[in-house]
Amino acid sequence: MPASHHTSQVRVRRRRARVRLPLAVSLCAALLLGTPATAPAAPARTAVVPAARAAGAAPATVNPLPSLAPVFTAGSTAVLVNKSHPLNPLRYAPGDLVSVRGSGYYLRAQAASALDSLFTGASNAGHGLAVVSAYRSYDTQASLYDYYVRTYGQAYADTISAKPGYSEHQTGLAVDVGNAGGSCGLSTCFGETPAGRWVAANAYRYGFIVRYPNGYSGTTGYSYEPWHLRYVGPTIAADMRARSFPTLEHYFAGNPAAGATIKSGSELLAADSAGHLLLYSAPQAGSYRYRSTIGGGWSNLKQGFVVDWNADGVYDILAQWKNGVLALYRGRPGGGFDGLRSVGWGWADMTITVGKLSRSQKYPGVLGYRPDGGLRYYANSSGGALGGFASMGPGWAGRGITLADWNNDGNNDVLAQLPGGALLYYKGNGAGGIAYPSTIGGGWQVMTSVAPAFGYAGLGTRGLLARRTDGTLSHYGFRSGSWAAPQPAGSGWAPMKLFK
C-alpha cells in the first residue's frame, strides 16, 4: 500500500538562468511536411494482447486535448447528441430502462444507479431532490416539440426543446431534477437554490454533468438548464471538470484539427532503430495498430514528446536531440509538421519530461535535471523558445521523471523512478510546487520507458505506458490516488524510442 505523503510543500527557489537563445542547426531529421511517405514494415513482434477497460482514471493537465474523437454510437454512455448530431437510428430506444426511485420515470440501468447515489449524496448534505423528467421515446419527444412550436413558435421552441431523434432524453441517459418541495421546477432559479448549487458542484462525482450550462447556448444550441443532467460516466465527468470543459461539445472538439497527423492523445508515436518515425493508431481492445510513417532520420534522437506546445489545439513534436538541441516541429491543422525550430540548446546531458506545473500556465514547460541532480523547471511563456528556470531542489540524479496527474485532482504530479525500483509520487499543488514524496510502487527498475497514456482504456482515461527491459509494454491505469489493474499492451518494443 502506498504510504501517505507529507503535506508540506517543497519550497521553489527561483533564479534566472542564462536565456537559451534559438540556435540555427542543421539536423538530418528528414521530417516530412506533407503526405507521409510509403511506410516501411512495422517493427517486428508488435502484435499486442487485447486488454480490458481499466477502471477509473485520472485526468492530467500535461496534455489538454481530448483522448478520443466524438462518439456517435447511440448505446454509448459517451454519445454526443445535439442539433447537429441526431441519434442513429433516429428512433433508437435503449433496452435496459429501469424505474428511477419509484418516480414513474425511467433511465438506463447504469444512469439510474448513479442517480440514486447522487440523490443519497444530496440528502446526506441536507438537500432534497426530485425527478421531474427522464427517458422520452421518439414519439413522446415529437409530441412535446410540436406543443412548444404551437405555443411559442419554432424559433423559440428550438432553444428549449429538441426535435425527435435529437433529444438526449431519448438516450435514457438524461434526467431533469428539481427541489423536492417543487420550487423552481424546470426554471433557471433552480441553479440558485442550495440544492441546485450542490448539484452543480457535485454531479460529476456520480458521473453526471449539467449539460446546458449558463452562457453556452451558442455552443449547445439550448438555453441555460441547471436542472438537466446528463450521465456520461464518472471518468469523463471528472475529466471535464478537472480540465474545465464546460460542455460535451467543448470536450470532444478540444482538437480542432481533424486533419492533423496526430489526432488524439491515445495515439502512440515511436522511432525505430533505423530512424523511422512511426505513428500507431489509438488502441482498440488494447491493441495499437501501425498507421503511417511520418519521416526518417530520427536515429540521433535522445527523447521525444507529443505535446501541444503552442496551445493551438494541434499536436506538435518536441525532440531532444543527442547534440543538445531541443527542437520543436509544429503540427499543421491540415496534416504534417513545420520544419525544425530550436527552443533551446545545451540539453544533451539533461533528463527531462514535459508538461505544466501550474494551472495558470497557458503552455507546457520542461522539467529536468543535469548530472548534478538539481531539478529545474523551464516555463514556456510564449509557445516558442524557453527562457530561465525555477530551481526545485537537489538529489534527483539517476531518477526517471514523468509528469502526470496521479491523484485525479487536476494538478500535475511528479512521478520519479529510483534506481532501486521504487516509484515515488510528489503531489503537485497546481501553483508550481510539489510535496515531499510518497512511495506508490516497487520493481520499476525493469522499466526502460515510462510515459503518460491518454485514452488507452477509453474516453478520458489516464495512466502510464511502461516498457520493460524485455520489450513488453503494459498500461497502468490511474484511479484517484491508486492504481487500476495493469493491462498488457504489446511486445517487441525494445528497440523503439517511445514518445512521451
C-alpha positions as CSV (number, residue, x, y, z in Angstrom):
1,M,0.0,0.0,0.0
2,P,1.4,3.5,-0.8
3,A,2.5,5.5,2.2
4,S,0.8,8.8,3.0
5,H,2.6,11.8,1.5
6,H,3.7,14.7,3.6
7,T,1.6,17.8,3.3
8,S,4.3,20.3,3.4
9,Q,5.4,21.7,0.1
10,V,8.9,21.8,-1.3
11,R,9.9,25.4,-1.5
12,V,10.6,26.5,-5.0
13,R,13.7,28.7,-5.2
14,R,13.6,30.8,-8.3
15,R,16.6,32.3,-10.0
16,R,17.2,33.4,-13.5
17,A,19.4,31.3,-15.8
18,R,21.1,32.5,-18.9
19,V,18.4,32.6,-21.6
20,R,18.8,29.9,-24.1
21,L,18.5,31.6,-27.5
22,P,17.4,29.8,-30.6
23,L,20.2,28.1,-32.4
24,A,20.3,27.6,-36.2
25,V,21.2,24.0,-36.7
26,S,21.1,21.5,-39.5
27,L,20.0,18.1,-38.4
28,C,19.5,15.0,-40.5
29,A,15.9,14.7,-39.3
30,A,14.0,14.5,-42.6
31,L,10.6,15.2,-41.1
32,L,8.0,15.0,-43.8
33,L,5.9,18.2,-44.1
34,G,3.1,16.8,-46.2
35,T,1.7,13.4,-47.1
36,P,3.7,10.6,-45.4
37,A,6.0,8.6,-47.5
38,T,5.4,4.9,-48.2
39,A,5.7,3.2,-44.8
40,P,8.4,0.6,-44.2
41,A,7.4,-2.6,-42.4
42,A,6.2,-2.0,-38.9
43,P,8.6,-3.2,-36.1
44,A,8.7,-7.0,-35.6
45,R,6.5,-8.5,-32.9
46,T,4.2,-5.6,-32.5
47,A,1.1,-7.8,-32.1
48,V,-0.5,-7.0,-28.7
49,V,-2.7,-8.7,-26.3
50,P,-6.2,-7.2,-26.0
51,A,-6.8,-5.5,-22.7
52,A,-9.9,-5.0,-20.7
53,R,-11.0,-1.4,-19.9
54,A,-9.2,-0.1,-16.9
55,A,-11.5,1.1,-14.1
56,G,-11.4,4.8,-13.1
57,A,-8.7,7.1,-14.5
58,A,-7.3,10.4,-13.6
59,P,-7.4,13.5,-15.8
60,A,-4.0,15.0,-16.5
61,T,-3.1,18.6,-17.4
62,V,0.1,17.6,-19.2
63,N,-1.9,17.2,-22.4
64,P,-5.0,19.4,-22.8
65,L,-6.5,17.7,-25.8
66,P,-9.2,15.0,-25.5
67,S,-8.3,11.4,-25.7
68,L,-10.7,10.3,-28.4
69,A,-12.9,11.6,-31.2
70,P,-16.7,12.2,-30.6
71,V,-18.8,9.2,-30.1
72,F,-22.0,8.8,-32.1
73,T,-22.9,5.2,-31.1
74,A,-26.4,5.5,-29.8
75,G,-25.9,3.0,-27.0
76,S,-22.7,4.5,-25.6
77,T,-22.8,6.5,-22.4
78,A,-20.5,9.0,-24.1
79,V,-22.8,9.5,-27.2
80,L,-22.8,13.1,-28.4
81,V,-26.4,14.2,-29.2
82,N,-27.1,17.7,-30.3
83,K,-28.7,19.8,-33.0
84,S,-26.0,18.7,-35.5
85,H,-25.8,15.1,-34.4
86,P,-29.1,13.1,-34.1
87,L,-29.3,9.6,-32.8
88,N,-28.6,6.8,-35.2
89,P,-31.0,5.1,-35.6
90,L,-33.3,8.1,-35.3
91,R,-35.9,6.0,-33.4
92,Y,-33.3,4.5,-31.1
93,A,-34.8,3.0,-27.8
94,P,-32.5,1.7,-25.1
95,G,-33.1,-1.9,-24.0
96,D,-32.1,-1.6,-20.3
97,L,-34.5,1.0,-19.0
98,V,-35.4,0.8,-15.3
99,S,-37.7,2.8,-13.0
100,V,-35.9,5.6,-11.1
101,R,-36.6,5.7,-7.4
102,G,-40.3,4.8,-7.8
103,S,-40.9,8.1,-9.6
104,G,-42.6,6.7,-12.7
105,Y,-39.7,7.9,-14.8
106,Y,-37.1,5.6,-16.4
107,L,-33.4,5.7,-17.2
108,R,-30.8,3.2,-18.4
109,A,-29.8,1.0,-15.6
110,Q,-26.3,2.4,-15.2
111,A,-27.6,6.0,-15.1
112,A,-30.4,5.1,-12.7
113,S,-28.0,3.6,-10.2
114,A,-25.7,6.6,-10.4
115,L,-28.7,8.9,-9.9
116,D,-29.7,7.0,-6.9
117,S,-26.2,7.6,-5.4
118,L,-26.4,11.3,-6.3
119,F,-29.7,11.7,-4.5
120,T,-28.3,9.9,-1.5
121,G,-25.3,12.3,-1.5
122,A,-27.6,15.3,-1.8
123,S,-29.7,14.0,1.1
124,N,-26.7,13.5,3.3
125,A,-25.7,17.1,2.5
126,G,-29.2,18.3,3.6
127,H,-30.7,18.8,0.1
128,G,-33.9,17.1,-1.1
129,L,-34.2,16.4,-4.8
130,A,-36.9,15.1,-7.1
131,V,-37.0,13.6,-10.6
132,V,-39.0,15.8,-12.9
133,S,-38.4,14.0,-16.2
134,A,-36.2,11.3,-17.6
135,Y,-36.4,9.0,-20.7
136,R,-38.7,10.1,-23.5
137,S,-39.4,8.0,-26.6
138,Y,-39.1,9.4,-30.1
139,D,-42.9,9.7,-30.3
140,T,-43.2,11.4,-26.8
141,Q,-40.5,13.9,-27.8
142,A,-42.3,14.6,-31.1
143,S,-45.5,15.4,-29.2
144,L,-43.6,17.7,-26.8
145,Y,-41.7,19.5,-29.5
146,D,-44.9,20.1,-31.5
147,Y,-46.6,21.5,-28.4
148,Y,-43.8,24.0,-27.9
149,V,-43.8,25.0,-31.6
150,R,-47.6,25.6,-31.5
151,T,-47.3,27.6,-28.2
152,Y,-44.1,29.6,-28.7
153,G,-43.2,29.4,-32.4
154,Q,-40.4,27.3,-33.9
155,A,-37.6,29.8,-33.3
156,Y,-38.1,29.9,-29.6
157,A,-39.1,26.2,-29.3
158,D,-35.8,25.3,-30.8
159,T,-34.0,26.9,-27.9
160,I,-35.9,25.0,-25.2
161,S,-36.8,21.6,-26.9
162,A,-35.1,19.1,-29.2
163,K,-36.6,17.7,-32.3
164,P,-37.5,14.0,-32.1
165,G,-34.3,11.9,-32.6
166,Y,-32.2,14.8,-31.5
167,S,-33.0,14.7,-27.8
168,E,-30.7,13.5,-25.0
169,H,-33.8,12.3,-23.1
170,Q,-34.2,9.6,-25.8
171,T,-30.8,8.1,-24.9
172,G,-32.1,7.1,-21.4
173,L,-29.1,9.0,-20.0
174,A,-30.6,12.4,-19.3
175,V,-32.7,13.4,-16.3
176,D,-34.4,16.6,-15.2
177,V,-34.2,17.2,-11.4
178,G,-35.7,19.7,-9.1
179,N,-36.2,20.6,-5.5
180,A,-38.2,18.0,-3.5
181,G,-40.6,20.7,-2.5
182,G,-41.3,21.6,-6.1
183,S,-39.9,25.1,-6.1
184,C,-38.1,26.4,-9.2
185,G,-39.1,23.3,-11.1
186,L,-37.7,23.4,-14.7
187,S,-36.7,27.0,-14.1
188,T,-33.3,28.7,-14.1
189,C,-33.8,29.7,-10.5
190,F,-33.1,26.1,-9.5
191,G,-29.5,26.8,-10.1
192,E,-29.5,29.4,-7.4
193,T,-31.2,27.2,-4.8
194,P,-29.0,25.3,-2.2
195,A,-29.9,22.0,-3.9
196,G,-29.1,23.4,-7.4
197,R,-25.7,24.7,-6.3
198,W,-24.9,21.4,-4.7
199,V,-25.9,19.6,-7.9
200,A,-23.7,21.9,-10.0
201,A,-20.7,21.3,-7.7
202,N,-21.1,17.6,-7.1
203,A,-22.9,15.9,-10.0
204,Y,-19.5,15.0,-11.6
205,R,-18.7,12.8,-8.6
206,Y,-21.6,10.5,-9.7
207,G,-20.9,10.6,-13.5
208,F,-23.3,13.4,-14.4
209,I,-22.7,16.9,-16.0
210,V,-25.0,19.9,-16.2
211,R,-25.5,19.5,-19.9
212,Y,-26.6,23.0,-20.8
213,P,-24.6,25.4,-18.5
214,N,-25.2,29.2,-18.3
215,G,-23.5,31.2,-21.0
216,Y,-23.0,28.5,-23.6
217,S,-26.2,28.5,-25.6
218,G,-24.2,29.5,-28.6
219,T,-22.4,26.2,-28.3
220,T,-25.1,23.8,-27.2
221,G,-28.0,25.4,-29.0
222,Y,-30.1,25.5,-25.9
223,S,-30.9,27.9,-23.1
224,Y,-29.4,27.5,-19.6
225,E,-30.9,24.5,-17.9
226,P,-29.4,23.9,-14.5
227,W,-31.9,21.0,-13.9
228,H,-30.9,19.0,-17.0
229,L,-28.3,16.4,-16.0
230,R,-26.6,14.0,-18.5
231,Y,-24.9,10.8,-17.5
232,V,-21.5,10.4,-19.2
233,G,-19.8,8.2,-16.6
234,P,-17.5,9.2,-13.7
235,T,-14.3,9.1,-15.8
236,I,-15.5,11.7,-18.4
237,A,-17.4,13.8,-15.9
238,A,-14.3,14.1,-13.7
239,D,-12.0,14.7,-16.7
240,M,-14.3,17.5,-17.9
241,R,-14.3,19.2,-14.5
242,A,-10.6,18.9,-13.9
243,R,-9.8,20.4,-17.3
244,S,-12.6,23.0,-17.2
245,F,-14.5,21.8,-20.3
246,P,-18.0,23.3,-19.8
247,T,-19.9,21.2,-22.4
248,L,-19.6,18.0,-24.3
249,E,-19.1,20.0,-27.5
250,H,-16.0,21.6,-25.9
251,Y,-14.7,18.3,-24.6
252,F,-14.9,16.5,-27.9
253,A,-13.8,19.4,-30.1
254,G,-10.7,20.1,-28.0
255,N,-8.6,19.2,-31.0
256,P,-9.9,21.5,-33.8
257,A,-7.6,19.9,-36.4
258,A,-9.4,16.9,-37.7
259,G,-6.9,16.7,-40.5
260,A,-3.8,16.9,-38.2
261,T,-1.4,14.0,-38.4
262,I,-1.6,13.2,-34.7
263,K,-5.3,13.3,-34.0
264,S,-5.6,12.3,-30.3
265,G,-3.6,11.7,-27.2
266,S,-4.4,8.0,-27.4
267,E,-2.1,7.5,-30.4
268,L,1.4,6.4,-30.0
269,L,4.5,7.8,-31.7
270,A,7.8,5.9,-31.8
271,A,11.2,6.0,-33.6
272,D,12.6,2.6,-34.6
273,S,16.3,1.6,-34.6
274,A,16.5,2.6,-38.3
275,G,15.4,6.1,-37.5
276,H,11.9,5.8,-38.9
277,L,9.3,7.9,-37.1
278,L,6.2,5.7,-36.9
279,L,2.6,6.5,-35.8
280,Y,0.3,3.9,-34.2
281,S,-3.4,4.4,-34.1
282,A,-5.4,4.6,-30.9
283,P,-5.7,1.2,-29.3
284,Q,-8.8,-0.9,-30.0
285,A,-9.3,-3.5,-27.3
286,G,-5.8,-2.7,-26.1
287,S,-4.2,-3.1,-29.5
288,Y,-2.0,-0.3,-31.1
289,R,-2.1,-0.6,-34.9
290,Y,0.6,0.8,-37.1
291,R,-0.8,3.6,-39.2
292,S,1.9,5.5,-41.0
293,T,5.5,6.6,-41.3
294,I,5.9,10.4,-40.6
295,G,9.6,10.6,-41.6
296,G,13.1,9.3,-41.3
297,G,16.5,10.5,-39.9
298,W,15.5,10.1,-36.2
299,S,18.4,7.8,-35.1
300,N,20.1,10.6,-33.1
301,L,17.0,11.3,-31.0
302,K,17.5,11.2,-27.3
303,Q,13.9,11.7,-26.2
304,G,10.7,12.7,-27.9
305,F,7.4,14.2,-26.7
306,V,3.9,14.7,-28.3
307,V,2.5,17.9,-26.9
308,D,0.5,21.0,-27.8
309,W,3.5,23.3,-27.3
310,N,1.9,26.5,-28.5
311,A,-1.7,25.8,-27.3
312,D,-3.3,26.0,-30.7
313,G,-5.2,22.7,-30.4
314,V,-2.9,20.8,-32.7
315,Y,-0.3,18.3,-31.5
316,D,3.3,19.2,-32.0
317,I,6.5,17.2,-31.7
318,L,9.2,18.2,-29.2
319,A,12.6,16.4,-29.8
320,Q,15.6,16.3,-27.5
321,W,18.5,15.5,-29.8
322,K,21.7,13.9,-28.7
323,N,23.7,17.0,-29.8
324,G,21.9,19.1,-27.2
325,V,19.3,20.9,-29.3
326,L,15.7,20.9,-28.1
327,A,13.7,21.2,-31.3
328,L,10.0,21.9,-32.0
329,Y,8.1,20.7,-35.0
330,R,4.8,22.4,-35.1
331,G,1.8,20.3,-36.2
332,R,-0.2,21.6,-39.1
333,P,-4.0,21.6,-38.9
334,G,-4.2,20.0,-42.3
335,G,-1.6,17.4,-41.7
336,G,2.2,17.2,-41.5
337,F,4.6,19.4,-39.5
338,D,6.7,22.5,-39.9
339,G,10.4,22.3,-40.0
340,L,12.7,22.4,-37.0
341,R,12.5,25.4,-34.7
342,S,15.0,25.4,-31.8
343,V,13.5,26.2,-28.4
344,G,16.8,25.7,-26.6
345,W,20.3,24.3,-26.7
346,G,22.8,22.6,-24.3
347,W,20.3,19.9,-23.4
348,A,22.5,16.9,-24.2
349,D,23.2,15.8,-20.6
350,M,19.7,16.6,-19.3
351,T,16.9,14.1,-18.3
352,I,13.6,15.8,-19.0
353,T,9.9,15.5,-19.1
354,V,7.3,17.9,-20.5
355,G,4.1,19.4,-19.0
356,K,2.5,22.1,-16.8
357,L,3.3,22.5,-13.1
358,S,0.8,25.3,-12.6
359,R,-2.8,25.7,-13.6
360,S,-2.2,29.3,-14.6
361,Q,0.2,28.3,-17.3
362,K,-1.0,28.5,-20.9
363,Y,1.8,26.5,-22.3
364,P,3.5,23.3,-21.1
365,G,7.1,23.7,-20.0
366,V,10.1,21.4,-19.4
367,L,11.1,19.8,-16.1
368,G,14.5,18.2,-15.9
369,Y,17.9,17.9,-14.2
370,R,21.6,17.8,-15.1
371,P,24.1,15.2,-13.9
372,D,24.5,17.2,-10.7
373,G,20.9,16.2,-9.8
374,G,19.5,19.7,-9.4
375,L,15.8,19.7,-10.6
376,R,14.7,22.7,-12.7
377,Y,11.5,23.8,-14.3
378,Y,11.7,25.8,-17.5
379,A,8.5,27.7,-18.2
380,N,7.3,28.1,-21.7
381,S,6.0,31.7,-21.7
382,S,5.3,32.2,-25.4
383,G,4.8,28.8,-27.0
384,G,8.2,29.2,-28.5
385,A,11.8,29.3,-27.1
386,L,12.4,28.6,-23.4
387,G,14.0,31.1,-21.0
388,G,15.1,30.9,-17.4
389,F,14.3,28.2,-14.9
390,A,13.0,27.8,-11.4
391,S,15.2,25.6,-9.2
392,M,13.2,22.8,-7.4
393,G,15.8,21.2,-5.3
394,P,18.8,18.7,-5.4
395,G,19.1,14.9,-5.2
396,W,17.4,13.9,-8.5
397,A,20.4,12.3,-10.3
398,G,19.7,8.9,-11.8
399,R,15.9,9.2,-11.5
400,G,13.4,8.7,-14.3
401,I,10.8,11.5,-14.1
402,T,7.3,11.8,-15.5
403,L,4.6,14.5,-15.2
404,A,1.2,13.0,-14.7
405,D,-1.9,13.7,-12.6
406,W,-1.8,10.5,-10.4
407,N,-4.4,11.5,-7.8
408,N,-7.1,12.9,-10.0
409,D,-7.2,16.5,-8.6
410,G,-6.4,18.3,-11.9
411,N,-2.8,19.2,-11.0
412,N,0.2,17.5,-12.5
413,D,2.3,15.5,-10.1
414,V,5.9,14.4,-10.5
415,L,6.5,10.6,-10.6
416,A,10.1,9.5,-10.1
417,Q,11.7,6.1,-10.7
418,L,14.6,5.4,-8.3
419,P,17.5,3.2,-9.5
420,G,16.4,0.6,-6.9
421,G,13.0,0.3,-8.4
422,A,10.8,2.4,-6.1
423,L,8.3,4.7,-7.8
424,L,7.8,8.0,-5.9
425,Y,4.9,10.4,-6.1
426,Y,5.4,14.1,-5.5
427,K,1.9,15.7,-5.3
428,G,1.6,18.9,-7.3
429,N,-0.2,21.8,-5.8
430,G,-1.2,23.4,-9.1
431,A,0.9,26.5,-8.4
432,G,4.3,25.2,-9.3
433,G,5.1,23.4,-6.0
434,I,5.3,19.7,-5.2
435,A,5.0,17.9,-1.8
436,Y,7.5,15.6,-0.2
437,P,7.2,12.1,-1.8
438,S,5.2,9.0,-1.1
439,T,6.1,5.6,-2.4
440,I,3.4,4.3,-4.8
441,G,5.2,1.3,-6.3
442,G,8.2,-1.0,-6.4
443,G,10.0,-3.1,-9.0
444,W,10.1,-0.3,-11.6
445,Q,13.9,-0.7,-12.2
446,V,12.9,-3.0,-15.1
447,M,11.0,-0.2,-16.9
448,T,13.1,1.4,-19.6
449,S,10.4,3.9,-20.7
450,V,7.5,5.4,-18.7
451,A,5.1,7.8,-20.4
452,P,1.7,9.3,-19.6
453,A,-1.0,7.5,-21.6
454,F,-4.2,9.2,-22.7
455,G,-7.4,7.2,-23.7
456,Y,-5.8,3.8,-23.7
457,A,-8.7,2.3,-21.8
458,G,-11.4,4.5,-23.3
459,L,-12.7,8.1,-23.3
460,G,-11.0,10.3,-20.8
461,T,-8.9,7.6,-19.2
462,R,-5.4,8.3,-18.0
463,G,-2.4,6.2,-16.9
464,L,1.2,5.2,-17.6
465,L,2.5,3.3,-20.5
466,A,5.6,1.4,-19.3
467,R,8.1,-0.7,-21.2
468,R,10.1,-3.4,-19.6
469,T,13.7,-4.5,-20.5
470,D,12.3,-7.5,-22.4
471,G,10.3,-5.1,-24.7
472,T,6.9,-5.8,-23.3
473,L,4.5,-2.9,-22.9
474,S,2.0,-2.5,-20.1
475,H,-0.7,0.1,-19.2
476,Y,-1.1,1.1,-15.6
477,G,-4.4,3.0,-15.2
478,F,-4.9,5.7,-12.7
479,R,-7.7,5.8,-10.2
480,S,-7.9,8.7,-7.7
481,G,-4.7,8.1,-5.9
482,S,-4.5,4.4,-6.6
483,W,-3.7,2.0,-9.5
484,A,-6.1,0.1,-11.8
485,A,-5.0,-3.4,-12.6
486,P,-2.2,-3.4,-15.2
487,Q,-3.1,-4.4,-18.7
488,P,-0.7,-5.9,-21.3
489,A,-0.2,-3.6,-24.2
490,G,2.2,-5.5,-26.5
491,S,5.6,-6.9,-27.0
492,G,8.6,-6.3,-29.4
493,W,9.0,-2.6,-28.4
494,A,12.6,-2.9,-27.0
495,P,14.3,-1.2,-30.0
496,M,11.8,1.6,-30.1
497,K,12.1,5.1,-28.6
498,L,8.6,5.8,-27.4
499,F,7.4,9.4,-27.4
500,K,6.0,10.7,-24.1
